[in-house]
């Protein structure tokens, strides 16, 4: 299996995980902060894992720039959630 085939397999898994796990969690966090809530310790641990994973995803995006816009949008959404939580904490 060459690197390109392996990458496409990894991308397929990441997209499925995003669809079934990460996007629903992102929506829940967005609702929480939109409703005036703040991120708790568990939420922050989750976001720390997202940040860690994003470094690995960026290597894939460099090789497959067609996924760059999606990756950017997702990271911007997490940034918005964290910013809103900080604003709510004031």
Secondary structure, 3 states (H helix, E strand, C coil): CCHHHHHHHHHHHHHHHHHHHHHHHHHHHHHHHHCCCCCCHHHHHHHHHHHHHHHHHHHHHHHCHHHHHHHHHHHHHHHHHHHHHHHHHC
